[in-house]
């Protein structure tokens, strides 16, 4: 070996060593990018933490949503092979990082992931609970916009919500925590985003989705349908219908397109109900202001769900509500108004956390009750007095309106209890009694205008109510929203709330409001029982 006079390597040898070290470092970096778990380093270095499901800390759904980013848009492409087979899917989302992201999670279950790319580069991925944990080839910096493309399947055969099988296809029912059982997403209503849909199906079928059509193309025996929304949407409100459907068009207030989707064989049978939507839109606009979206309509499905659902611009209804329920016509119309009202309350103004659910359901039930008062046979005061009698029992079994108890893990729709329906409409009635009809109506209009296309909380509502009333209402509203017992009703000191009265009313209505899956449906019994409905078999049908 040649060496320098002082025993150190020669300059040429030192240069070769530097080149060798640089090459080794480059090779190590490449290996780390491909497989971080094989990264070279000191034996004593700590291993990477195992992938875990994450969430934003929602009190009712701790693992829903994910920290570190805000989604701006989703593009969902699906290929349909039949309602008993997984769909092939590509979900692409764009987002902005709110924190450095060496890894990040999406909510996803009920499908196989084939590949993930972040900004066009392959990314590592694995599952953790109902999360998809993604490690991009390069960490995403805080403030950066990034794109995630997931190739996956979407399985309609799973349980727990998401896809609903109809007699000839599929529809969606994603509330409250089931959108991620259809497509990878940040599945929490606080992270609303724009949506586009591209669905390929045999040409004999019709595909409809939220929003307005963007065109369709045919290739062989298949047609690809495209839809998009002009306004942001929460993941739980996404809707796609695939089946042998008729799409009926009419005009709403101001020339707004009204579009209904019904089983083709039931077109004539359902026509009289569908014709009532434009007048219901006009009625709601007089109450709370302009309709917040670009279109509206009903999706009537031959399916057994046990509920109706306010999917944005296209509310989902069971066909049986109109054909076999035995409910009075005015009451069916009030249920239609309930889902319509949600387009303002819950869809346009979405809850910041699921504990704010009363803002959705209390308002929708309020306008359902007003419609029944004005157009039906159930006076508002009578309905509210009956609700007041039952209110303490509802709070005992389900928690107060703004702090509902969590549901069982295997029955997440159990949060849809009577206390968030008529129990929460009762809060609005008490507020109107306190501040007067005129101030209350100003509050409702201001609420839907100020928070349009956004999210809002119970605290936001209390602050706005105080602003409109010109005095602090927190001391009045807090016991109504968070109290374990029902406060005295302004203007009605003689009203009583007791468990005995509640039990008697529920027994007459055909059920017991305590436990089991039907408990999430009992809210409808208030209106049905108070309205003197003769039929008793369908009182448990839910509207969400």
KOLFIMI-289431 format. One line per field, with one value per residue (C-alpha): residue number from 1; residue in three letters; x negated, y, z negated. Coordinates in nm, 2 decimals. Each point is the difference from the previous one (the first is absolute). Layout:
REM KOLFIMI-289431
paba c(NUM ...) .
dofi c(ala ...) .
px c(X ...) .
py c(Y ...) .
pz c(Z ...) .
This chain:
REM KOLFIMI-289431
paba c(1 2 3 4 5 6 7 8 9 10 11 12 13 14 15 16 17 18 19 20 21 22 23 24 25 26 27 28 29 30 31 32 33 34 35 36 37 38 39 40 41 42 43 44 45 46 47 48 49 50 51 52 53 54 55 56 57 58 59 60 61 62 63 64 65 66 67 68 69 70 71 72 73 74 75 76 77 78 79 80 81 82 83 84 85 86 87 88 89 90 91 92 93 94 95 96 97 98 99 100 101 102 103 104 105 106 107 108 109 110 111 112 113 114 115 116 117 118 119 120 121 122 123 124 125 126 127 128 129 130 131 132 133 134 135 136 137 138 139 140 141 142 143 144 145 146 147 148 149 150 151 152 153 154 155 156 157 158 159 160 161 162 163 164 165 166 167 168 169 170 171 172 173 174 175 176 177 178 179 180 181 182 183 184 185 186 187 188 189 190 191 192 193 194 195 196 197 198 199 200 201 202 203 204 205 206 207 208 209 210 211 212 213 214 215 216 217 218 219 220 221 222 223 224 225 226 227 228 229 230 231 232 233 234 235 236 237 238 239 240 241 242 243 244 245 246 247 248 249 250 251 252 253 254 255 256 257 258 259 260 261 262 263 264 265 266 267 268 269 270 271 272 273 274 275 276 277 278 279 280 281 282 283 284 285 286 287 288 289 290 291 292 293 294 295 296 297 298 299 300 301 302 303 304 305 306 307 308 309 310 311 312 313 314 315 316 317 318 319 320 321 322 323 324 325 326 327 328 329 330 331 332 333 334 335 336 337 338 339 340 341 342 343 344 345 346 347 348 349 350 351 352 353 354 355 356 357 358 359 360 361 362 363 364 365 366 367 368 369 370 371 372 373 374 375 376 377 378 379 380 381 382 383 384 385 386 387 388 389 390 391 392 393 394 395 396 397 398 399 400 401 402 403 404 405 406 407 408 409 410 411 412 413 414 415 416 417 418 419 420 421 422 423 424 425 426 427 428 429 430 431 432 433 434 435 436 437 438 439 440 441 442 443 444 445 446 447 448 449 450 451 452 453 454 455 456 457 458 459 460 461 462 463 464 465 466 467 468 469 470 471 472 473 474 475 476 477 478 479 480 481 482 483 484 485 486 487 488 489 490 491 492 493 494 495 496 497 498 499 500 501 502 503 504 505 506 507 508 509 510 511 512 513 514 515 516 517 518 519 520 521 522 523 524 525 526 527 528 529 530 531 532 533 534 535 536 537 538 539 540 541 542 543 544) .
dofi c(unk unk unk unk unk unk unk unk unk unk unk unk unk unk unk unk unk unk unk unk unk unk unk unk unk unk unk unk unk unk unk unk unk unk unk unk unk unk unk unk unk unk unk unk unk unk unk unk unk unk unk unk unk unk unk unk unk unk unk unk unk unk unk unk unk unk unk unk unk unk unk unk unk unk unk unk unk unk unk unk unk unk unk unk unk unk unk unk unk unk unk unk unk unk unk unk unk unk unk unk unk unk unk unk unk unk unk unk unk unk unk unk unk unk unk unk unk unk unk unk unk unk unk unk unk unk unk unk unk unk unk unk unk unk unk unk unk unk unk unk unk unk unk unk unk unk unk unk unk unk unk unk unk unk unk unk unk unk unk unk unk unk unk unk unk unk unk unk unk unk unk unk unk unk unk unk unk unk unk unk unk unk unk unk unk unk unk unk unk unk unk unk unk unk unk unk unk unk unk unk unk unk unk unk unk unk unk unk unk unk unk unk unk unk unk unk unk unk unk unk unk unk unk unk unk unk unk unk unk unk unk unk unk unk unk unk unk unk unk unk unk unk unk unk unk unk unk unk unk unk unk unk unk unk unk unk unk unk unk unk unk unk unk unk unk unk unk unk unk unk unk unk unk unk unk unk unk unk unk unk unk unk unk unk unk unk unk unk unk unk unk unk unk unk unk unk unk unk unk unk unk unk unk unk unk unk unk unk unk unk unk unk unk unk unk unk unk unk unk unk unk unk unk unk unk unk unk unk unk unk unk unk unk unk unk unk unk unk unk unk unk unk unk unk unk unk unk unk unk unk unk unk unk unk unk unk unk unk unk unk unk unk unk unk unk unk unk unk unk unk unk unk unk unk unk unk unk unk unk unk unk unk unk unk unk unk unk unk unk unk unk unk unk unk unk unk unk unk unk unk unk unk unk unk unk unk unk unk unk unk unk unk unk unk unk unk unk unk unk unk unk unk unk unk unk unk unk unk unk unk unk unk unk unk unk unk unk unk unk unk unk unk unk unk unk unk unk unk unk unk unk unk unk unk unk unk unk unk unk unk unk unk unk unk unk unk unk unk unk unk unk unk unk unk unk unk unk unk unk unk unk unk unk unk unk unk unk unk unk unk unk unk unk unk unk unk unk unk unk unk unk unk unk unk unk unk unk unk unk unk unk unk unk unk unk unk unk unk unk unk unk unk unk unk unk unk unk unk unk unk unk unk unk unk unk unk unk unk unk unk unk unk unk unk) .
px c(0.00 -0.13 0.04 -0.10 -0.32 0.21 0.19 0.32 0.18 -0.11 0.22 0.10 0.10 0.20 0.18 0.09 0.13 0.22 0.14 0.07 0.17 0.21 0.11 0.09 0.20 0.19 0.07 0.12 0.23 0.15 0.06 0.17 0.23 0.10 0.04 -0.04 0.00 -0.33 -0.18 -0.36 -0.11 -0.14 0.12 0.13 0.22 0.38 0.22 0.27 0.33 0.25 0.29 0.31 0.35 0.02 0.29 0.07 0.14 0.37 0.17 0.25 -0.23 -0.35 -0.17 0.19 -0.19 -0.37 -0.23 -0.26 0.18 0.31 0.16 0.08 0.15 0.09 0.02 0.16 0.00 0.19 0.07 0.31 0.02 0.32 0.13 -0.15 -0.35 -0.27 -0.03 -0.34 -0.08 -0.25 0.03 -0.21 0.00 -0.18 -0.09 -0.20 -0.23 0.06 -0.30 -0.32 0.11 -0.26 0.30 0.38 0.32 0.32 0.31 0.07 0.15 0.20 -0.23 -0.34 -0.27 -0.21 -0.23 -0.05 -0.17 -0.08 -0.06 -0.05 -0.27 0.06 0.07 -0.01 0.33 0.14 0.32 0.06 0.36 0.22 -0.29 -0.22 -0.35 -0.21 -0.37 -0.08 -0.34 -0.07 0.15 0.27 -0.10 0.23 0.20 -0.06 0.28 -0.02 0.19 0.08 0.12 0.12 0.09 0.23 0.32 0.32 0.20 0.38 0.02 -0.13 0.21 0.02 0.12 -0.14 0.14 0.37 0.11 0.32 0.21 -0.20 -0.31 -0.16 0.05 -0.19 0.08 -0.32 0.13 -0.15 -0.33 0.02 -0.13 -0.35 0.17 0.05 -0.31 -0.32 0.06 -0.02 0.33 0.11 0.26 -0.25 -0.21 0.23 -0.13 0.10 0.10 0.01 0.12 -0.07 0.19 -0.01 0.29 0.18 0.20 0.33 -0.04 0.02 -0.25 0.08 -0.21 -0.01 -0.01 0.06 -0.10 -0.33 0.05 -0.02 -0.19 0.08 -0.26 0.13 0.28 -0.10 0.07 -0.21 0.21 -0.16 0.14 -0.13 0.11 -0.04 -0.02 -0.21 0.15 -0.07 -0.09 0.30 0.23 -0.14 0.25 -0.02 0.30 -0.05 0.30 0.29 0.12 0.21 -0.13 0.28 -0.06 0.21 -0.07 -0.02 -0.01 -0.19 -0.04 -0.21 -0.02 0.18 -0.10 0.16 -0.13 0.25 0.02 0.11 0.30 0.13 -0.02 0.38 0.07 -0.23 0.07 0.25 -0.25 -0.28 0.21 0.02 -0.37 0.00 0.27 -0.20 -0.31 0.20 0.13 -0.35 -0.14 0.26 -0.11 -0.38 -0.11 -0.13 -0.06 -0.38 -0.08 0.02 0.27 0.23 0.20 0.10 -0.17 0.26 -0.15 0.15 -0.20 0.05 -0.19 0.24 -0.08 0.00 -0.33 -0.09 -0.28 -0.10 0.23 0.15 0.18 0.03 0.35 0.13 0.27 0.21 0.05 0.22 0.15 0.06 -0.06 0.36 -0.09 0.23 -0.09 -0.08 -0.24 -0.18 -0.04 -0.14 -0.26 -0.09 -0.04 -0.22 -0.26 0.04 -0.07 -0.32 -0.13 -0.04 -0.05 -0.26 -0.10 -0.08 -0.07 -0.17 -0.08 -0.35 0.02 0.26 0.11 0.14 0.24 0.30 -0.06 0.08 0.28 0.16 0.03 0.13 0.25 0.10 0.09 0.17 0.21 0.08 0.11 0.22 0.14 0.07 0.09 0.10 0.20 -0.25 -0.02 -0.36 0.09 0.15 -0.30 -0.24 0.20 -0.01 -0.37 -0.04 0.17 -0.25 -0.31 -0.14 0.03 -0.18 -0.28 -0.03 -0.03 -0.20 -0.16 0.08 0.05 -0.35 -0.19 0.16 -0.13 -0.22 0.17 -0.11 -0.30 0.20 0.30 -0.14 0.33 0.12 -0.10 0.32 0.22 0.32 -0.19 -0.17 0.33 0.31 -0.21 -0.22 0.29 0.14 -0.32 0.08 0.36 -0.12 -0.24 0.28 0.22 -0.29 -0.10 0.32 0.10 -0.15 -0.35 0.01 0.07 -0.28 -0.24 0.09 -0.06 -0.33 -0.12 0.05 -0.16 -0.30 -0.11 0.10 -0.24 -0.18 0.02 0.13 0.02 0.25 -0.21 0.03 0.38 0.01 -0.22 0.22 0.32 -0.13 -0.11 0.34 0.19 -0.23 -0.08 -0.20 0.21 -0.26 0.15 0.34 -0.12 -0.26 0.25 0.22 -0.30 -0.21 0.23 0.09 0.36 0.22 0.03 0.33 0.17 0.03 0.37 0.11 -0.06 0.26 -0.19 -0.14 -0.27 0.01 -0.11 0.35 0.16 -0.28 0.05 0.38 -0.04 -0.25 0.21 0.30 -0.23 -0.10 -0.34 -0.23 -0.27 -0.28 -0.24 -0.08 -0.03 0.36 -0.10 -0.16 0.34 0.23 -0.01 0.27 0.24 0.05 0.16 0.18 0.15 0.09 0.16 0.25 -0.14 0.22 -0.26 -0.26 -0.23 -0.23 -0.06 -0.36 -0.11 -0.29 -0.09 -0.35) .
py c(0.00 0.34 0.27 0.35 0.07 0.06 -0.33 0.15 -0.11 0.17 0.27 -0.24 -0.27 0.26 0.11 -0.36 -0.05 0.31 -0.12 -0.35 0.15 0.23 -0.30 -0.20 0.29 0.03 -0.37 0.01 0.29 -0.18 -0.31 0.21 0.16 -0.34 -0.17 0.22 -0.30 -0.12 0.34 -0.03 0.16 -0.06 -0.32 0.20 0.23 -0.02 -0.19 0.19 0.01 -0.26 0.13 0.08 0.14 0.37 0.24 0.37 -0.08 0.02 -0.10 -0.23 -0.14 0.02 -0.16 0.19 0.26 0.05 0.28 0.18 0.10 0.15 -0.16 0.23 -0.24 -0.36 -0.17 -0.34 -0.24 -0.33 -0.29 -0.20 -0.38 -0.08 0.08 -0.33 0.06 0.26 0.31 0.09 0.35 0.28 0.28 0.31 0.27 0.33 0.15 0.26 -0.11 0.18 -0.18 -0.18 -0.34 -0.27 -0.23 0.07 -0.20 -0.03 -0.16 -0.32 -0.34 -0.26 0.00 -0.12 0.26 -0.07 0.30 0.35 0.29 0.34 0.27 -0.26 -0.20 -0.35 0.00 -0.26 -0.10 -0.23 -0.04 0.09 -0.06 0.18 0.23 -0.01 0.11 0.16 0.08 0.22 -0.04 0.36 0.15 0.26 0.34 0.21 0.24 -0.21 -0.11 -0.37 -0.26 -0.36 -0.26 -0.33 -0.30 -0.22 -0.20 0.10 -0.30 0.04 -0.32 0.13 0.10 0.32 0.24 0.15 -0.18 -0.10 -0.27 0.08 -0.25 0.08 0.18 0.22 0.32 0.16 0.06 0.13 0.17 0.02 -0.19 -0.21 0.20 -0.16 -0.33 0.11 0.21 0.12 0.34 0.23 -0.12 0.28 0.28 0.27 -0.06 0.08 -0.01 0.02 -0.33 -0.13 -0.35 -0.23 -0.32 -0.26 -0.25 -0.21 0.22 -0.16 0.17 0.36 0.17 0.32 0.17 0.32 0.33 0.05 -0.22 0.08 -0.23 -0.36 -0.22 -0.34 -0.26 -0.33 -0.12 0.23 0.37 0.22 0.26 0.32 0.22 0.29 0.23 0.38 0.01 -0.19 -0.31 -0.21 -0.36 -0.14 0.17 -0.15 -0.19 -0.22 -0.19 -0.28 -0.20 -0.02 0.35 0.28 0.35 0.26 0.37 0.30 0.36 0.14 0.36 0.24 -0.26 -0.23 -0.35 -0.26 -0.36 -0.31 -0.36 -0.28 -0.37 0.00 -0.23 0.23 0.33 0.05 -0.13 0.26 0.29 0.17 0.02 0.13 0.28 0.15 0.08 0.35 0.13 -0.14 0.18 0.32 -0.05 -0.06 0.30 0.23 -0.13 0.01 0.15 -0.12 -0.37 -0.04 -0.24 -0.04 -0.26 -0.22 -0.32 -0.33 -0.33 -0.26 -0.35 -0.35 -0.08 -0.07 0.25 0.11 0.37 0.29 0.19 0.36 -0.08 0.33 0.12 -0.35 -0.13 -0.38 -0.14 -0.35 -0.07 -0.16 0.34 0.10 -0.33 -0.21 0.21 0.07 0.35 0.30 0.20 0.32 -0.19 -0.16 0.35 0.13 -0.28 0.12 0.35 -0.14 -0.12 0.31 0.22 -0.19 0.15 0.32 -0.15 -0.28 0.01 0.37 0.07 -0.32 -0.09 0.07 -0.31 -0.28 0.13 0.29 -0.24 0.17 0.30 -0.22 -0.22 0.26 0.25 -0.26 -0.12 0.36 0.07 -0.34 0.10 0.34 -0.16 -0.23 0.29 0.21 -0.27 -0.30 -0.10 0.03 0.34 0.10 0.08 -0.35 -0.17 0.21 -0.07 -0.37 0.02 0.19 -0.27 -0.25 0.22 -0.11 -0.37 0.07 0.18 -0.28 -0.26 0.19 0.30 0.37 0.14 0.14 -0.27 -0.33 -0.33 -0.20 -0.30 -0.36 -0.07 -0.24 0.24 0.34 0.14 -0.04 0.37 0.08 -0.01 0.19 0.27 0.13 0.01 0.12 0.05 0.25 0.16 0.07 0.21 0.21 0.04 0.12 0.24 0.14 0.04 0.19 0.24 0.02 -0.12 0.29 -0.02 -0.38 0.02 0.25 -0.23 -0.29 0.20 0.14 -0.34 -0.16 0.30 0.05 -0.36 -0.10 -0.26 -0.02 -0.17 0.14 -0.11 0.03 0.29 0.18 -0.03 0.13 0.30 0.08 -0.04 0.25 0.24 -0.01 0.03 0.29 -0.17 -0.30 -0.32 -0.24 -0.02 -0.08 -0.25 -0.19 -0.19 -0.07 -0.14 -0.16 -0.06 -0.34 0.11 0.23 0.36 0.18 0.09 0.38 0.09 -0.35 -0.03 -0.28 -0.24 -0.31 -0.25 -0.34 -0.35 -0.15 0.22 -0.09 -0.37 0.02 0.19 -0.24 -0.30 0.15 0.07 -0.36 -0.03 0.06 0.27 -0.15 -0.25 -0.17 0.11 0.14 0.26 0.20 0.02 0.09 0.37 -0.04 -0.14 0.35 0.14 -0.31 -0.05 0.36 0.02 -0.28 -0.23 -0.31 -0.24 -0.11 -0.23 0.26 0.24 -0.11 0.12 0.25 0.32 0.13) .
pz c(0.00 0.09 -0.27 -0.07 -0.20 -0.32 0.03 0.13 0.32 0.31 0.16 0.27 -0.26 -0.20 0.32 0.08 -0.36 0.03 0.32 -0.15 -0.30 0.21 0.21 -0.31 -0.14 0.33 0.00 -0.36 0.08 0.29 -0.21 -0.27 0.26 0.12 -0.34 -0.30 -0.24 0.16 -0.06 -0.10 -0.33 -0.34 -0.17 -0.29 0.21 -0.09 0.25 0.19 -0.19 0.12 0.21 -0.20 0.07 -0.07 -0.04 -0.07 -0.35 0.07 -0.33 0.17 0.27 -0.13 0.31 0.27 0.20 0.00 -0.12 0.21 0.32 0.15 0.31 0.28 0.25 0.08 0.34 -0.03 0.29 -0.02 0.23 -0.09 0.05 -0.18 -0.35 -0.14 0.13 -0.10 0.21 0.15 -0.12 0.02 -0.26 0.04 -0.26 -0.02 -0.33 -0.19 -0.28 -0.33 -0.16 0.13 0.13 0.01 -0.02 0.00 -0.02 0.20 -0.13 0.21 -0.05 0.21 0.29 0.12 0.07 0.31 0.01 -0.14 0.16 -0.16 0.25 0.27 -0.20 -0.14 -0.37 -0.27 -0.16 -0.26 -0.20 -0.37 -0.13 0.25 0.11 0.31 -0.12 0.28 0.00 0.30 0.18 -0.12 -0.31 0.07 -0.14 -0.21 0.23 0.31 0.23 0.09 0.20 -0.11 0.25 -0.14 0.22 -0.19 0.00 -0.17 -0.14 -0.03 -0.20 -0.32 -0.30 -0.20 0.27 0.31 0.31 -0.01 0.23 0.19 0.19 0.32 -0.10 -0.27 -0.19 -0.29 -0.37 -0.16 -0.31 -0.25 0.04 0.31 0.30 -0.06 0.06 0.36 0.08 -0.18 -0.16 -0.30 -0.13 -0.22 0.07 -0.11 0.31 0.29 0.36 0.36 0.17 0.35 0.09 0.30 0.01 0.27 0.02 0.26 0.24 -0.11 -0.34 -0.11 -0.22 -0.20 -0.26 -0.21 0.19 0.37 0.30 0.17 0.30 0.09 0.25 0.13 0.08 0.12 -0.23 -0.29 -0.07 -0.22 -0.18 -0.15 -0.27 -0.21 -0.28 0.00 -0.38 -0.26 -0.16 -0.30 0.08 -0.19 0.26 0.31 0.22 0.31 0.14 0.25 0.13 0.24 -0.08 0.15 -0.04 -0.01 0.05 -0.11 -0.09 -0.35 -0.13 0.22 0.27 -0.21 0.14 -0.21 0.08 -0.14 0.03 -0.03 0.09 0.36 -0.07 -0.27 0.20 0.02 -0.35 -0.16 0.23 -0.24 -0.28 0.22 0.13 -0.35 -0.03 0.18 -0.24 -0.30 0.13 0.02 -0.36 -0.14 0.19 -0.17 -0.33 0.02 0.33 0.34 0.06 -0.05 0.29 0.37 0.02 -0.22 0.03 -0.15 0.05 -0.07 -0.03 -0.02 -0.31 -0.37 -0.20 -0.28 0.06 0.24 0.05 0.11 0.24 0.15 0.30 0.02 -0.31 -0.04 -0.08 -0.02 0.25 -0.27 -0.17 0.29 0.10 -0.32 -0.31 -0.07 -0.13 0.07 0.31 -0.20 -0.22 0.29 0.14 -0.33 0.02 0.35 -0.15 -0.28 0.26 0.20 -0.30 -0.06 0.33 -0.20 -0.35 0.01 0.37 0.07 -0.36 -0.13 -0.36 -0.13 -0.21 -0.02 -0.34 0.20 0.17 -0.18 0.23 0.30 -0.13 -0.24 0.29 0.25 -0.25 -0.08 0.36 0.03 -0.30 0.14 0.33 -0.19 -0.19 0.31 0.26 -0.21 -0.31 -0.28 -0.17 -0.09 -0.37 -0.04 0.14 -0.21 -0.31 0.06 0.06 -0.32 -0.20 0.14 -0.01 -0.34 0.09 0.33 -0.17 -0.25 0.27 0.26 -0.16 0.04 0.36 0.04 -0.19 0.12 -0.14 0.23 0.17 -0.01 0.22 0.22 0.03 0.09 0.12 -0.36 -0.05 0.19 -0.30 -0.08 -0.20 0.31 0.19 -0.18 -0.31 0.18 0.19 -0.35 -0.07 0.31 -0.12 -0.34 0.17 0.21 -0.31 -0.17 0.28 0.20 0.35 0.19 -0.16 0.04 0.37 0.04 -0.18 0.23 0.31 -0.13 -0.11 0.35 0.17 -0.23 -0.01 0.35 0.16 -0.33 -0.35 -0.32 -0.37 -0.28 -0.14 0.33 -0.02 -0.36 0.10 0.31 -0.20 -0.25 0.27 0.16 -0.33 -0.11 -0.34 -0.12 0.03 -0.12 -0.35 0.16 0.27 -0.20 -0.22 0.30 0.19 -0.27 -0.30 -0.12 -0.06 0.21 -0.11 -0.04 0.33 0.04 0.03 -0.11 -0.38 -0.02 0.24 -0.17 0.09 -0.15 0.08 -0.07 0.27 0.24 -0.05 0.04 0.33 0.14 -0.09 0.19 0.30 0.02 -0.16 -0.30 0.04 -0.18 0.15 0.32 0.37 0.01 -0.26 0.27 0.18 -0.29 0.09 0.26 -0.25 -0.16 0.31 0.09 -0.34 -0.06 0.35 -0.08 0.27 0.03 0.14 -0.24 0.19 0.16 -0.28 -0.04 0.34 -0.05 0.17 -0.06) .
